[in-house]
Amino acid sequence: MRGDALKVRVAAPPVEGRANEALVDFLADALDVPRQCVSVVKGATGRRKTLLVAAPHLDPEVLLRS
């Protein structure tokens, strides 16, 4: 965690959306949700992104403690 943000580094290059895809894959795997439940909603071309995790079974408090 970095302040109110989660810092994630991916090895994929930021070309043709590969880094975004790697980030979505990583978070879906880490949160144990289907890949289609994670999407980039803001900042797709920038370094800071806002993601949506559509997984009502997840408790946000658990995510913050991880």
HTML snippet that shows the backbone in 3Dmol.js (N, CA, C, O; Angstrom):
<script src="https://3Dmol.org/build/3Dmol-min.js"></script>
<div id="view" style="width:600px;height:400px;position:relative"></div>
<script>
const pdb = `
ATOM      1  N   MET A   1       0.845  -1.184   0.000  1.00  0.00           N
ATOM      2  CA  MET A   1       0.000   0.000   0.000  1.00  0.00           C
ATOM      3  C   MET A   1       0.885   1.241   0.000  1.00  0.00           C
ATOM      4  O   MET A   1       1.911   1.290   0.679  1.00  0.00           O
ATOM      5  N   ARG A   2       0.484   2.208  -0.749  1.00  0.00           N
ATOM      6  CA  ARG A   2       1.131   3.517  -0.784  1.00  0.00           C
ATOM      7  C   ARG A   2       0.046   4.557  -0.531  1.00  0.00           C
ATOM      8  O   ARG A   2      -0.661   4.963  -1.453  1.00  0.00           O
ATOM      9  N   GLY A   3      -0.082   4.985   0.719  1.00  0.00           N
ATOM     10  CA  GLY A   3      -1.160   5.908   1.058  1.00  0.00           C
ATOM     11  C   GLY A   3      -2.495   5.232   0.877  1.00  0.00           C
ATOM     12  O   GLY A   3      -2.768   4.207   1.503  1.00  0.00           O
ATOM     13  N   ASP A   4      -3.329   5.794   0.028  1.00  0.00           N
ATOM     14  CA  ASP A   4      -4.648   5.210  -0.224  1.00  0.00           C
ATOM     15  C   ASP A   4      -4.667   4.391  -1.509  1.00  0.00           C
ATOM     16  O   ASP A   4      -5.737   4.055  -2.016  1.00  0.00           O
ATOM     17  N   ALA A   5      -3.488   4.068  -2.037  1.00  0.00           N
ATOM     18  CA  ALA A   5      -3.405   3.325  -3.297  1.00  0.00           C
ATOM     19  C   ALA A   5      -2.620   2.036  -3.110  1.00  0.00           C
ATOM     20  O   ALA A   5      -1.789   1.915  -2.210  1.00  0.00           O
ATOM     21  N   LEU A   6      -2.899   1.102  -3.963  1.00  0.00           N
ATOM     22  CA  LEU A   6      -2.167  -0.157  -4.009  1.00  0.00           C
ATOM     23  C   LEU A   6      -1.166  -0.054  -5.146  1.00  0.00           C
ATOM     24  O   LEU A   6      -1.543   0.223  -6.284  1.00  0.00           O
ATOM     25  N   LYS A   7       0.109  -0.277  -4.845  1.00  0.00           N
ATOM     26  CA  LYS A   7       1.129  -0.199  -5.886  1.00  0.00           C
ATOM     27  C   LYS A   7       1.412  -1.608  -6.386  1.00  0.00           C
ATOM     28  O   LYS A   7       1.744  -2.505  -5.611  1.00  0.00           O
ATOM     29  N   VAL A   8       1.274  -1.784  -7.700  1.00  0.00           N
ATOM     30  CA  VAL A   8       1.501  -3.077  -8.333  1.00  0.00           C
ATOM     31  C   VAL A   8       2.439  -2.850  -9.512  1.00  0.00           C
ATOM     32  O   VAL A   8       2.244  -1.931 -10.307  1.00  0.00           O
ATOM     33  N   ARG A   9       3.445  -3.686  -9.613  1.00  0.00           N
ATOM     34  CA  ARG A   9       4.356  -3.611 -10.757  1.00  0.00           C
ATOM     35  C   ARG A   9       4.153  -4.867 -11.594  1.00  0.00           C
ATOM     36  O   ARG A   9       4.171  -5.985 -11.081  1.00  0.00           O
ATOM     37  N   VAL A  10       3.961  -4.660 -12.886  1.00  0.00           N
ATOM     38  CA  VAL A  10       3.806  -5.791 -13.806  1.00  0.00           C
ATOM     39  C   VAL A  10       4.961  -5.783 -14.800  1.00  0.00           C
ATOM     40  O   VAL A  10       5.532  -4.733 -15.096  1.00  0.00           O
ATOM     41  N   ALA A  11       5.293  -6.952 -15.306  1.00  0.00           N
ATOM     42  CA  ALA A  11       6.411  -7.080 -16.239  1.00  0.00           C
ATOM     43  C   ALA A  11       6.014  -6.775 -17.682  1.00  0.00           C
ATOM     44  O   ALA A  11       6.882  -6.539 -18.523  1.00  0.00           O
ATOM     45  N   ALA A  12       4.737  -6.778 -17.972  1.00  0.00           N
ATOM     46  CA  ALA A  12       4.273  -6.552 -19.340  1.00  0.00           C
ATOM     47  C   ALA A  12       4.521  -5.102 -19.760  1.00  0.00           C
ATOM     48  O   ALA A  12       4.398  -4.184 -18.949  1.00  0.00           O
ATOM     49  N   PRO A  13       4.870  -4.905 -21.026  1.00  0.00           N
ATOM     50  CA  PRO A  13       5.102  -3.540 -21.510  1.00  0.00           C
ATOM     51  C   PRO A  13       3.790  -2.781 -21.679  1.00  0.00           C
ATOM     52  O   PRO A  13       2.748  -3.384 -21.934  1.00  0.00           O
ATOM     53  N   PRO A  14       3.843  -1.456 -21.535  1.00  0.00           N
ATOM     54  CA  PRO A  14       2.624  -0.649 -21.711  1.00  0.00           C
ATOM     55  C   PRO A  14       2.324  -0.393 -23.183  1.00  0.00           C
ATOM     56  O   PRO A  14       2.144   0.749 -23.603  1.00  0.00           O
ATOM     57  N   VAL A  15       2.274  -1.466 -23.954  1.00  0.00           N
ATOM     58  CA  VAL A  15       2.034  -1.375 -25.397  1.00  0.00           C
ATOM     59  C   VAL A  15       0.766  -2.155 -25.719  1.00  0.00           C
ATOM     60  O   VAL A  15       0.606  -3.302 -25.303  1.00  0.00           O
ATOM     61  N   GLU A  16      -0.125  -1.523 -26.457  1.00  0.00           N
ATOM     62  CA  GLU A  16      -1.377  -2.159 -26.888  1.00  0.00           C
ATOM     63  C   GLU A  16      -2.169  -2.761 -25.722  1.00  0.00           C
ATOM     64  O   GLU A  16      -2.814  -3.798 -25.883  1.00  0.00           O
ATOM     65  N   GLY A  17      -2.125  -2.122 -24.559  1.00  0.00           N
ATOM     66  CA  GLY A  17      -2.913  -2.568 -23.415  1.00  0.00           C
ATOM     67  C   GLY A  17      -2.394  -3.788 -22.683  1.00  0.00           C
ATOM     68  O   GLY A  17      -3.090  -4.331 -21.826  1.00  0.00           O
ATOM     69  N   ARG A  18      -1.187  -4.232 -23.000  1.00  0.00           N
ATOM     70  CA  ARG A  18      -0.657  -5.446 -22.362  1.00  0.00           C
ATOM     71  C   ARG A  18      -0.466  -5.281 -20.863  1.00  0.00           C
ATOM     72  O   ARG A  18      -0.738  -6.210 -20.102  1.00  0.00           O
ATOM     73  N   ALA A  19      -0.002  -4.114 -20.423  1.00  0.00           N
ATOM     74  CA  ALA A  19       0.201  -3.890 -18.987  1.00  0.00           C
ATOM     75  C   ALA A  19      -1.141  -3.898 -18.253  1.00  0.00           C
ATOM     76  O   ALA A  19      -1.246  -4.446 -17.156  1.00  0.00           O
ATOM     77  N   ASN A  20      -2.155  -3.297 -18.851  1.00  0.00           N
ATOM     78  CA  ASN A  20      -3.487  -3.314 -18.238  1.00  0.00           C
ATOM     79  C   ASN A  20      -4.018  -4.737 -18.130  1.00  0.00           C
ATOM     80  O   ASN A  20      -4.593  -5.118 -17.111  1.00  0.00           O
ATOM     81  N   GLU A  21      -3.822  -5.517 -19.184  1.00  0.00           N
ATOM     82  CA  GLU A  21      -4.272  -6.908 -19.168  1.00  0.00           C
ATOM     83  C   GLU A  21      -3.539  -7.702 -18.083  1.00  0.00           C
ATOM     84  O   GLU A  21      -4.147  -8.515 -17.386  1.00  0.00           O
ATOM     85  N   ALA A  22      -2.242  -7.464 -17.943  1.00  0.00           N
ATOM     86  CA  ALA A  22      -1.464  -8.153 -16.913  1.00  0.00           C
ATOM     87  C   ALA A  22      -1.948  -7.755 -15.520  1.00  0.00           C
ATOM     88  O   ALA A  22      -2.017  -8.593 -14.622  1.00  0.00           O
ATOM     89  N   LEU A  23      -2.280  -6.483 -15.341  1.00  0.00           N
ATOM     90  CA  LEU A  23      -2.788  -6.007 -14.051  1.00  0.00           C
ATOM     91  C   LEU A  23      -4.130  -6.652 -13.727  1.00  0.00           C
ATOM     92  O   LEU A  23      -4.347  -7.113 -12.606  1.00  0.00           O
ATOM     93  N   VAL A  24      -5.021  -6.685 -14.696  1.00  0.00           N
ATOM     94  CA  VAL A  24      -6.338  -7.310 -14.495  1.00  0.00           C
ATOM     95  C   VAL A  24      -6.169  -8.788 -14.167  1.00  0.00           C
ATOM     96  O   VAL A  24      -6.817  -9.297 -13.252  1.00  0.00           O
ATOM     97  N   ASP A  25      -5.309  -9.477 -14.901  1.00  0.00           N
ATOM     98  CA  ASP A  25      -5.055 -10.895 -14.627  1.00  0.00           C
ATOM     99  C   ASP A  25      -4.521 -11.100 -13.218  1.00  0.00           C
ATOM    100  O   ASP A  25      -4.968 -11.993 -12.499  1.00  0.00           O
ATOM    101  N   PHE A  26      -3.557 -10.265 -12.828  1.00  0.00           N
ATOM    102  CA  PHE A  26      -2.959 -10.378 -11.496  1.00  0.00           C
ATOM    103  C   PHE A  26      -3.993 -10.186 -10.399  1.00  0.00           C
ATOM    104  O   PHE A  26      -4.078 -10.991  -9.471  1.00  0.00           O
ATOM    105  N   LEU A  27      -4.781  -9.119 -10.504  1.00  0.00           N
ATOM    106  CA  LEU A  27      -5.768  -8.837  -9.463  1.00  0.00           C
ATOM    107  C   LEU A  27      -6.866  -9.895  -9.417  1.00  0.00           C
ATOM    108  O   LEU A  27      -7.304 -10.282  -8.334  1.00  0.00           O
ATOM    109  N   ALA A  28      -7.310 -10.359 -10.564  1.00  0.00           N
ATOM    110  CA  ALA A  28      -8.335 -11.410 -10.583  1.00  0.00           C
ATOM    111  C   ALA A  28      -7.814 -12.659  -9.888  1.00  0.00           C
ATOM    112  O   ALA A  28      -8.530 -13.287  -9.108  1.00  0.00           O
ATOM    113  N   ASP A  29      -6.575 -13.017 -10.168  1.00  0.00           N
ATOM    114  CA  ASP A  29      -5.976 -14.185  -9.534  1.00  0.00           C
ATOM    115  C   ASP A  29      -5.797 -13.960  -8.031  1.00  0.00           C
ATOM    116  O   ASP A  29      -6.121 -14.835  -7.228  1.00  0.00           O
ATOM    117  N   ALA A  30      -5.285 -12.798  -7.655  1.00  0.00           N
ATOM    118  CA  ALA A  30      -5.032 -12.493  -6.247  1.00  0.00           C
ATOM    119  C   ALA A  30      -6.319 -12.458  -5.425  1.00  0.00           C
ATOM    120  O   ALA A  30      -6.329 -12.860  -4.262  1.00  0.00           O
ATOM    121  N   LEU A  31      -7.397 -11.979  -6.031  1.00  0.00           N
ATOM    122  CA  LEU A  31      -8.676 -11.871  -5.334  1.00  0.00           C
ATOM    123  C   LEU A  31      -9.563 -13.089  -5.530  1.00  0.00           C
ATOM    124  O   LEU A  31     -10.649 -13.172  -4.956  1.00  0.00           O
ATOM    125  N   ASP A  32      -9.098 -14.037  -6.342  1.00  0.00           N
ATOM    126  CA  ASP A  32      -9.835 -15.266  -6.620  1.00  0.00           C
ATOM    127  C   ASP A  32     -11.229 -14.979  -7.179  1.00  0.00           C
ATOM    128  O   ASP A  32     -12.238 -15.514  -6.719  1.00  0.00           O
ATOM    129  N   VAL A  33     -11.238 -14.109  -8.195  1.00  0.00           N
ATOM    130  CA  VAL A  33     -12.487 -13.791  -8.889  1.00  0.00           C
ATOM    131  C   VAL A  33     -12.265 -14.030 -10.383  1.00  0.00           C
ATOM    132  O   VAL A  33     -11.120 -14.022 -10.835  1.00  0.00           O
ATOM    133  N   PRO A  34     -13.318 -14.239 -11.150  1.00  0.00           N
ATOM    134  CA  PRO A  34     -13.159 -14.377 -12.597  1.00  0.00           C
ATOM    135  C   PRO A  34     -12.575 -13.097 -13.197  1.00  0.00           C
ATOM    136  O   PRO A  34     -12.824 -11.996 -12.705  1.00  0.00           O
ATOM    137  N   ARG A  35     -11.803 -13.260 -14.254  1.00  0.00           N
ATOM    138  CA  ARG A  35     -11.136 -12.131 -14.888  1.00  0.00           C
ATOM    139  C   ARG A  35     -12.132 -11.050 -15.323  1.00  0.00           C
ATOM    140  O   ARG A  35     -11.826  -9.861 -15.243  1.00  0.00           O
ATOM    141  N   GLN A  36     -13.305 -11.451 -15.778  1.00  0.00           N
ATOM    142  CA  GLN A  36     -14.285 -10.480 -16.241  1.00  0.00           C
ATOM    143  C   GLN A  36     -14.876  -9.634 -15.115  1.00  0.00           C
ATOM    144  O   GLN A  36     -15.599  -8.675 -15.387  1.00  0.00           O
ATOM    145  N   CYS A  37     -14.585  -9.966 -13.861  1.00  0.00           N
ATOM    146  CA  CYS A  37     -15.050  -9.169 -12.720  1.00  0.00           C
ATOM    147  C   CYS A  37     -14.134  -7.984 -12.421  1.00  0.00           C
ATOM    148  O   CYS A  37     -14.469  -7.140 -11.589  1.00  0.00           O
ATOM    149  N   VAL A  38     -12.991  -7.911 -13.085  1.00  0.00           N
ATOM    150  CA  VAL A  38     -12.026  -6.826 -12.848  1.00  0.00           C
ATOM    151  C   VAL A  38     -11.890  -6.014 -14.125  1.00  0.00           C
ATOM    152  O   VAL A  38     -11.660  -6.569 -15.199  1.00  0.00           O
ATOM    153  N   SER A  39     -12.033  -4.694 -14.005  1.00  0.00           N
ATOM    154  CA  SER A  39     -11.884  -3.846 -15.187  1.00  0.00           C
ATOM    155  C   SER A  39     -11.247  -2.514 -14.817  1.00  0.00           C
ATOM    156  O   SER A  39     -11.412  -2.022 -13.701  1.00  0.00           O
ATOM    157  N   VAL A  40     -10.520  -1.941 -15.762  1.00  0.00           N
ATOM    158  CA  VAL A  40      -9.930  -0.615 -15.603  1.00  0.00           C
ATOM    159  C   VAL A  40     -11.011   0.387 -15.996  1.00  0.00           C
ATOM    160  O   VAL A  40     -11.488   0.379 -17.131  1.00  0.00           O
ATOM    161  N   VAL A  41     -11.395   1.251 -15.054  1.00  0.00           N
ATOM    162  CA  VAL A  41     -12.455   2.216 -15.343  1.00  0.00           C
ATOM    163  C   VAL A  41     -11.930   3.633 -15.536  1.00  0.00           C
ATOM    164  O   VAL A  41     -12.639   4.495 -16.058  1.00  0.00           O
ATOM    165  N   LYS A  42     -10.682   3.878 -15.115  1.00  0.00           N
ATOM    166  CA  LYS A  42     -10.100   5.211 -15.274  1.00  0.00           C
ATOM    167  C   LYS A  42      -8.587   5.075 -15.343  1.00  0.00           C
ATOM    168  O   LYS A  42      -7.992   4.291 -14.604  1.00  0.00           O
ATOM    169  N   GLY A  43      -7.975   5.832 -16.223  1.00  0.00           N
ATOM    170  CA  GLY A  43      -6.523   5.853 -16.306  1.00  0.00           C
ATOM    171  C   GLY A  43      -5.916   4.757 -17.150  1.00  0.00           C
ATOM    172  O   GLY A  43      -4.780   4.354 -16.901  1.00  0.00           O
ATOM    173  N   ALA A  44      -6.622   4.269 -18.124  1.00  0.00           N
ATOM    174  CA  ALA A  44      -6.143   3.148 -18.944  1.00  0.00           C
ATOM    175  C   ALA A  44      -4.814   3.439 -19.627  1.00  0.00           C
ATOM    176  O   ALA A  44      -4.038   2.520 -19.887  1.00  0.00           O
ATOM    177  N   THR A  45      -4.544   4.707 -19.920  1.00  0.00           N
ATOM    178  CA  THR A  45      -3.287   5.037 -20.592  1.00  0.00           C
ATOM    179  C   THR A  45      -2.265   5.673 -19.660  1.00  0.00           C
ATOM    180  O   THR A  45      -1.171   6.025 -20.099  1.00  0.00           O
ATOM    181  N   GLY A  46      -2.599   5.824 -18.398  1.00  0.00           N
ATOM    182  CA  GLY A  46      -1.683   6.447 -17.445  1.00  0.00           C
ATOM    183  C   GLY A  46      -1.141   5.451 -16.437  1.00  0.00           C
ATOM    184  O   GLY A  46      -1.492   4.271 -16.451  1.00  0.00           O
ATOM    185  N   ARG A  47      -0.273   5.953 -15.558  1.00  0.00           N
ATOM    186  CA  ARG A  47       0.319   5.095 -14.533  1.00  0.00           C
ATOM    187  C   ARG A  47      -0.651   4.841 -13.373  1.00  0.00           C
ATOM    188  O   ARG A  47      -0.654   3.753 -12.797  1.00  0.00           O
ATOM    189  N   ARG A  48      -1.469   5.833 -13.029  1.00  0.00           N
ATOM    190  CA  ARG A  48      -2.450   5.677 -11.948  1.00  0.00           C
ATOM    191  C   ARG A  48      -3.773   5.248 -12.558  1.00  0.00           C
ATOM    192  O   ARG A  48      -4.283   5.880 -13.482  1.00  0.00           O
ATOM    193  N   LYS A  49      -4.312   4.176 -12.030  1.00  0.00           N
ATOM    194  CA  LYS A  49      -5.540   3.615 -12.579  1.00  0.00           C
ATOM    195  C   LYS A  49      -6.586   3.436 -11.484  1.00  0.00           C
ATOM    196  O   LYS A  49      -6.257   3.277 -10.308  1.00  0.00           O
ATOM    197  N   THR A  50      -7.814   3.463 -11.881  1.00  0.00           N
ATOM    198  CA  THR A  50      -8.919   3.112 -11.007  1.00  0.00           C
ATOM    199  C   THR A  50      -9.521   1.846 -11.589  1.00  0.00           C
ATOM    200  O   THR A  50      -9.866   1.786 -12.769  1.00  0.00           O
ATOM    201  N   LEU A  51      -9.638   0.840 -10.740  1.00  0.00           N
ATOM    202  CA  LEU A  51     -10.194  -0.432 -11.192  1.00  0.00           C
ATOM    203  C   LEU A  51     -11.489  -0.727 -10.466  1.00  0.00           C
ATOM    204  O   LEU A  51     -11.695  -0.301  -9.329  1.00  0.00           O
ATOM    205  N   LEU A  52     -12.347  -1.453 -11.129  1.00  0.00           N
ATOM    206  CA  LEU A  52     -13.602  -1.905 -10.545  1.00  0.00           C
ATOM    207  C   LEU A  52     -13.510  -3.412 -10.389  1.00  0.00           C
ATOM    208  O   LEU A  52     -13.201  -4.133 -11.338  1.00  0.00           O
ATOM    209  N   VAL A  53     -13.784  -3.879  -9.176  1.00  0.00           N
ATOM    210  CA  VAL A  53     -13.852  -5.320  -8.915  1.00  0.00           C
ATOM    211  C   VAL A  53     -15.299  -5.621  -8.586  1.00  0.00           C
ATOM    212  O   VAL A  53     -15.782  -5.285  -7.505  1.00  0.00           O
ATOM    213  N   ALA A  54     -15.989  -6.255  -9.519  1.00  0.00           N
ATOM    214  CA  ALA A  54     -17.406  -6.580  -9.355  1.00  0.00           C
ATOM    215  C   ALA A  54     -17.516  -7.965  -8.743  1.00  0.00           C
ATOM    216  O   ALA A  54     -17.754  -8.954  -9.437  1.00  0.00           O
ATOM    217  N   ALA A  55     -17.340  -8.015  -7.440  1.00  0.00           N
ATOM    218  CA  ALA A  55     -17.395  -9.291  -6.724  1.00  0.00           C
ATOM    219  C   ALA A  55     -18.097  -9.060  -5.387  1.00  0.00           C
ATOM    220  O   ALA A  55     -17.440  -8.813  -4.375  1.00  0.00           O
ATOM    221  N   PRO A  56     -19.405  -9.138  -5.380  1.00  0.00           N
ATOM    222  CA  PRO A  56     -20.151  -8.827  -4.158  1.00  0.00           C
ATOM    223  C   PRO A  56     -19.827  -9.747  -2.985  1.00  0.00           C
ATOM    224  O   PRO A  56     -20.121  -9.404  -1.840  1.00  0.00           O
ATOM    225  N   HIS A  57     -19.227 -10.909  -3.247  1.00  0.00           N
ATOM    226  CA  HIS A  57     -18.917 -11.830  -2.155  1.00  0.00           C
ATOM    227  C   HIS A  57     -17.638 -11.434  -1.409  1.00  0.00           C
ATOM    228  O   HIS A  57     -17.345 -12.005  -0.358  1.00  0.00           O
ATOM    229  N   LEU A  58     -16.871 -10.470  -1.931  1.00  0.00           N
ATOM    230  CA  LEU A  58     -15.651 -10.048  -1.266  1.00  0.00           C
ATOM    231  C   LEU A  58     -15.937  -8.989  -0.218  1.00  0.00           C
ATOM    232  O   LEU A  58     -16.734  -8.080  -0.453  1.00  0.00           O
ATOM    233  N   ASP A  59     -15.303  -9.097   0.919  1.00  0.00           N
ATOM    234  CA  ASP A  59     -15.425  -8.119   1.992  1.00  0.00           C
ATOM    235  C   ASP A  59     -14.288  -7.095   1.834  1.00  0.00           C
ATOM    236  O   ASP A  59     -13.122  -7.482   1.907  1.00  0.00           O
ATOM    237  N   PRO A  60     -14.585  -5.808   1.620  1.00  0.00           N
ATOM    238  CA  PRO A  60     -13.527  -4.820   1.441  1.00  0.00           C
ATOM    239  C   PRO A  60     -12.542  -4.771   2.606  1.00  0.00           C
ATOM    240  O   PRO A  60     -11.364  -4.483   2.394  1.00  0.00           O
ATOM    241  N   GLU A  61     -12.985  -5.038   3.806  1.00  0.00           N
ATOM    242  CA  GLU A  61     -12.086  -5.034   4.961  1.00  0.00           C
ATOM    243  C   GLU A  61     -11.008  -6.113   4.841  1.00  0.00           C
ATOM    244  O   GLU A  61      -9.871  -5.916   5.270  1.00  0.00           O
ATOM    245  N   VAL A  62     -11.369  -7.231   4.266  1.00  0.00           N
ATOM    246  CA  VAL A  62     -10.389  -8.319   4.060  1.00  0.00           C
ATOM    247  C   VAL A  62      -9.332  -7.854   3.075  1.00  0.00           C
ATOM    248  O   VAL A  62      -8.149  -8.143   3.256  1.00  0.00           O
ATOM    249  N   LEU A  63      -9.738  -7.141   2.042  1.00  0.00           N
ATOM    250  CA  LEU A  63      -8.783  -6.643   1.046  1.00  0.00           C
ATOM    251  C   LEU A  63      -7.801  -5.685   1.661  1.00  0.00           C
ATOM    252  O   LEU A  63      -6.618  -5.719   1.323  1.00  0.00           O
ATOM    253  N   LEU A  64      -8.256  -4.827   2.558  1.00  0.00           N
ATOM    254  CA  LEU A  64      -7.370  -3.848   3.184  1.00  0.00           C
ATOM    255  C   LEU A  64      -6.369  -4.509   4.130  1.00  0.00           C
ATOM    256  O   LEU A  64      -5.268  -3.989   4.313  1.00  0.00           O
ATOM    257  N   ARG A  65      -6.720  -5.621   4.721  1.00  0.00           N
ATOM    258  CA  ARG A  65      -5.815  -6.308   5.654  1.00  0.00           C
ATOM    259  C   ARG A  65      -4.782  -7.159   4.918  1.00  0.00           C
ATOM    260  O   ARG A  65      -3.757  -7.514   5.501  1.00  0.00           O
ATOM    261  N   SER A  66      -5.028  -7.493   3.653  1.00  0.00           N
ATOM    262  CA  SER A  66      -4.120  -8.363   2.907  1.00  0.00           C
ATOM    263  C   SER A  66      -2.788  -7.728   2.639  1.00  0.00           C
ATOM    264  O   SER A  66      -1.923  -8.347   2.020  1.00  0.00           O
TER     265      SER A  66
END
`;
const viewer = $3Dmol.createViewer("view");
viewer.addModel(pdb, "pdb");
viewer.setStyle({}, {cartoon: {color: "spectrum"}});
viewer.zoomTo();
viewer.render();
</script>
